[in-house]
Amino acid sequence: MSTQQGKIALITGGSRGLGKEMAINIAAKGNDVLLTYNSKKEEAEAVVASIEKQGRKAVTLQLDVSDTKSFAAFAEAVKQTLKQKWNRNNFDFLVNNAGFGIYAPFVQTTEEQFDQVVNVQFKGTFFLTQTLLPLIVNGGRIINISTGLTRFSHPGNSAYGAAMGAKEVLTRYLAVELGERGIVVNTVAPGAIATDFEGGVVRDNKEVNQWVASQIALGRVGQPEDIGGAVAALLSEETRWVNGQRIEVSGGMNL
């Protein structure tokens, strides 16, 4: 039996792509899941159904991570859901996954694009974590999802990579400031993954897929389950002493 029986993970952006695989893999390790979606309610409900087939509990709630003014009401909804579904007033794991990317050369990046990506990837993560912190158990875990593009630089990703870099610095500060509560905080940085991210270019464009694979030591593009499994493993009891770290899950890209 899993050592994680009965623990609850809240995953933002859990309706599709990497978030979906995180939710399914975390549930497979014996945890329950509360996942959020922005607009894809039916897809989120399908993930819930998949998790319930595993014999775990799951719930979905709507959340726009760019709308910080909605966070207090969201936290209240989380609190009510925890009480109704689990008869608890807290949860164990927070995975800040929700986000999107923009592709634009530095000289063409607009202030609106910049604000959009920063509001979701950095500001949203900062204040959502702050708002939910009273609901996270002492000894809990937080994982912030970043990107390989904070270590290596590809043209067209300056705003996205910089916002993610800020999230990685935030991870280290959270690890220090939340240490007194025993809360472990890490970054997971995926490499190029075959999802619908940025229009599915890595997944659907054969030339891009082959070029990306040529940059990876293991010779293939990453799949969503590669990331989902890594996140689930990082929430296990065996990784309790890994804290404040950036863990890249890229198959060895641009080494």
C-alpha positions as CSV (number, residue, x, y, z in Angstrom):
1,M,0.0,0.0,0.0
2,S,1.2,3.5,-0.8
3,T,2.7,5.5,2.0
4,Q,0.8,8.5,0.5
5,Q,-2.7,7.0,1.2
6,G,-5.3,9.6,1.9
7,K,-3.2,12.7,0.9
8,I,-4.7,15.4,-1.2
9,A,-2.9,17.3,-4.1
10,L,-4.2,20.6,-5.6
11,I,-3.0,20.9,-9.2
12,T,-3.7,24.1,-11.1
13,G,-4.3,23.6,-14.8
14,G,-5.0,20.0,-14.4
15,S,-7.5,19.5,-17.2
16,R,-5.1,18.7,-20.0
17,G,-1.4,18.3,-21.1
18,L,1.2,18.1,-18.4
19,G,-1.3,18.9,-15.6
20,K,-3.6,16.0,-16.6
21,E,-0.7,13.6,-16.5
22,M,0.4,15.0,-13.1
23,A,-3.0,14.4,-11.8
24,I,-3.3,10.9,-13.1
25,N,0.2,9.9,-11.9
26,I,-0.3,11.5,-8.4
27,A,-3.5,9.6,-8.1
28,A,-1.8,6.3,-9.1
29,K,0.4,6.7,-6.1
30,G,-2.6,6.6,-3.8
31,N,-3.4,10.3,-3.5
32,D,-6.6,12.2,-4.1
33,V,-6.7,15.2,-6.4
34,L,-8.3,18.6,-6.5
35,L,-7.6,20.0,-10.0
36,T,-8.4,23.4,-11.5
37,Y,-9.3,24.4,-15.1
38,N,-9.7,27.8,-16.7
39,S,-12.2,27.1,-19.5
40,K,-12.0,23.4,-20.4
41,K,-14.6,22.1,-17.9
42,E,-15.5,18.9,-19.8
43,E,-11.8,18.0,-20.1
44,A,-11.3,18.5,-16.4
45,E,-14.3,16.3,-15.6
46,A,-12.9,13.6,-17.9
47,V,-9.7,13.7,-15.8
48,V,-11.8,13.4,-12.6
49,A,-13.5,10.4,-14.1
50,S,-10.2,8.8,-15.0
51,I,-8.9,9.3,-11.4
52,E,-12.1,7.9,-9.9
53,K,-11.7,4.7,-12.0
54,Q,-8.4,4.3,-10.1
55,G,-10.3,4.2,-6.9
56,R,-9.3,7.7,-5.8
57,K,-11.3,10.8,-5.1
58,A,-11.1,13.8,-7.3
59,V,-12.8,17.2,-7.7
60,T,-12.5,20.0,-10.2
61,L,-12.8,23.8,-9.6
62,Q,-12.7,26.7,-12.0
63,L,-9.7,29.1,-11.6
64,D,-8.2,31.9,-13.7
65,V,-4.7,32.1,-12.4
66,S,-4.2,35.6,-13.9
67,D,-7.1,37.0,-11.8
68,T,-5.6,37.5,-8.4
69,K,-8.7,39.2,-7.1
70,S,-10.5,35.9,-7.4
71,F,-8.1,34.0,-5.2
72,A,-9.9,34.7,-1.9
73,A,-13.1,33.3,-3.2
74,F,-11.3,30.3,-4.8
75,A,-9.6,29.5,-1.4
76,E,-13.1,29.6,0.2
77,A,-14.3,27.2,-2.5
78,V,-11.3,24.9,-1.8
79,K,-12.1,25.0,1.9
80,Q,-15.7,24.0,1.3
81,T,-14.8,21.3,-1.1
82,L,-12.3,19.8,1.3
83,K,-14.9,19.7,4.0
84,Q,-17.6,18.2,1.8
85,K,-15.5,15.7,0.0
86,W,-12.9,14.7,2.5
87,N,-14.1,16.1,5.9
88,R,-10.8,18.0,6.1
89,N,-9.9,21.6,6.4
90,N,-6.5,21.4,4.7
91,F,-4.6,19.6,1.9
92,D,-1.1,18.3,1.5
93,F,0.4,19.2,-1.9
94,L,0.2,22.2,-4.1
95,V,1.4,22.0,-7.7
96,N,1.5,25.4,-9.5
97,N,1.2,24.1,-13.1
98,A,-1.3,26.4,-14.8
99,G,0.2,28.6,-17.5
100,F,0.7,29.3,-21.2
101,G,3.6,30.4,-23.4
102,I,4.1,33.2,-25.8
103,Y,6.5,33.0,-28.8
104,A,7.7,36.4,-29.9
105,P,11.1,37.9,-30.7
106,F,12.3,40.2,-27.9
107,V,12.0,43.3,-30.1
108,Q,8.4,42.4,-31.1
109,T,7.1,41.4,-27.6
110,T,4.3,43.8,-26.6
111,E,3.7,45.0,-23.1
112,E,0.3,43.2,-23.2
113,Q,2.0,39.9,-24.0
114,F,4.5,40.5,-21.3
115,D,1.8,41.3,-18.7
116,Q,-0.2,38.2,-19.7
117,V,2.7,35.8,-19.2
118,V,4.0,37.4,-16.0
119,N,0.5,37.6,-14.5
120,V,0.0,33.9,-15.0
121,Q,3.4,32.4,-14.6
122,F,4.8,34.5,-11.8
123,K,2.3,36.9,-10.2
124,G,-0.4,34.3,-10.2
125,T,1.9,31.6,-8.7
126,F,3.1,34.1,-6.0
127,F,-0.3,35.2,-4.8
128,L,-2.2,32.0,-5.2
129,T,0.4,30.2,-3.1
130,Q,0.2,33.0,-0.5
131,T,-3.6,32.8,-0.4
132,L,-3.7,29.0,-0.2
133,L,-0.9,28.7,2.4
134,P,-3.2,28.6,5.4
135,L,-4.8,25.5,3.9
136,I,-1.6,23.6,3.3
137,V,-0.6,21.2,6.1
138,N,2.6,21.6,8.0
139,G,5.1,19.2,6.4
140,G,3.3,19.6,3.0
141,R,4.9,20.0,-0.4
142,I,4.8,22.7,-3.1
143,I,6.0,22.2,-6.7
144,N,6.4,25.1,-9.1
145,I,6.4,24.1,-12.7
146,S,9.0,26.0,-14.8
147,T,10.8,25.2,-18.1
148,G,14.1,24.2,-19.5
149,L,14.2,27.6,-21.1
150,T,15.5,29.1,-17.9
151,R,18.8,27.2,-18.4
152,F,19.1,27.3,-22.2
153,S,17.9,30.1,-24.4
154,H,16.0,29.8,-27.6
155,P,15.0,33.0,-29.5
156,G,11.4,34.0,-29.1
157,N,11.0,33.0,-25.5
158,S,12.5,36.0,-23.6
159,A,9.3,37.0,-21.7
160,Y,8.3,33.4,-21.0
161,G,11.7,32.3,-19.9
162,A,12.3,35.4,-17.7
163,A,8.9,34.9,-16.0
164,M,9.7,31.3,-15.3
165,G,13.1,32.3,-14.0
166,A,11.4,34.5,-11.5
167,K,9.3,31.6,-10.4
168,E,12.4,29.5,-9.8
169,V,13.9,32.2,-7.6
170,L,10.6,32.3,-5.7
171,T,10.9,28.6,-5.1
172,R,14.1,29.0,-3.2
173,Y,12.7,31.9,-1.1
174,L,9.6,29.8,-0.3
175,A,11.8,26.9,0.7
176,V,13.6,29.1,3.2
177,E,10.6,31.0,4.6
178,L,8.3,28.0,4.9
179,G,10.9,25.7,6.3
180,E,9.7,26.4,9.9
181,R,6.5,24.7,8.9
182,G,8.3,21.8,7.4
183,I,6.9,22.6,3.9
184,V,9.2,21.4,1.1
185,V,9.3,23.5,-2.1
186,N,10.9,22.6,-5.4
187,T,10.9,23.5,-9.1
188,V,10.3,21.0,-11.9
189,A,11.5,22.3,-15.2
190,P,10.3,20.3,-18.2
191,G,12.2,20.3,-21.5
192,A,10.4,20.3,-24.8
193,I,7.3,18.1,-24.5
194,A,4.9,16.8,-27.1
195,T,1.7,18.6,-26.0
196,D,-0.7,21.2,-27.4
197,F,1.5,23.9,-25.8
198,E,2.2,26.8,-28.2
199,G,-0.2,25.2,-30.7
200,G,1.3,21.8,-30.4
201,V,4.3,22.7,-32.5
202,V,6.6,20.1,-30.8
203,R,4.0,17.4,-31.1
204,D,2.6,18.0,-34.5
205,N,5.4,19.6,-36.6
206,K,7.6,16.7,-37.8
207,E,10.6,18.9,-38.6
208,V,10.5,20.6,-35.2
209,N,10.0,17.2,-33.4
210,Q,13.0,15.7,-35.1
211,W,15.2,18.8,-34.4
212,V,14.2,18.8,-30.8
213,A,14.9,15.1,-30.5
214,S,18.4,15.7,-32.0
215,Q,19.1,18.1,-29.1
216,I,18.2,15.5,-26.4
217,A,20.7,12.9,-25.1
218,L,18.0,10.2,-25.1
219,G,17.1,10.9,-28.7
220,R,13.4,11.6,-28.5
221,V,11.0,14.3,-27.5
222,G,9.5,14.1,-24.1
223,Q,6.0,12.9,-23.5
224,P,3.5,14.3,-20.9
225,E,3.7,11.1,-18.8
226,D,7.5,11.7,-18.4
227,I,6.7,14.9,-16.5
228,G,3.7,13.5,-14.7
229,G,5.7,10.6,-13.3
230,A,8.5,12.9,-12.2
231,V,6.2,15.2,-10.3
232,A,4.4,12.3,-8.6
233,A,7.8,10.9,-7.6
234,L,8.8,14.3,-6.1
235,L,5.8,14.2,-3.9
236,S,6.6,10.8,-2.5
237,E,8.0,10.2,1.0
238,E,11.3,9.1,-0.4
239,T,12.1,12.6,-1.7
240,R,11.3,14.4,1.5
241,W,14.9,15.7,1.9
242,V,15.0,17.3,-1.6
243,N,14.2,21.0,-1.0
244,G,14.7,24.3,-2.7
245,Q,15.9,22.6,-5.9
246,R,15.4,23.0,-9.6
247,I,14.9,19.6,-11.1
248,E,15.0,19.6,-14.9
249,V,13.1,16.8,-16.6
250,S,14.2,17.0,-20.2
251,G,15.9,13.7,-21.1
252,G,19.2,15.6,-21.2
253,M,18.4,18.5,-23.5
254,N,21.2,20.9,-24.7
255,L,23.7,19.3,-22.4
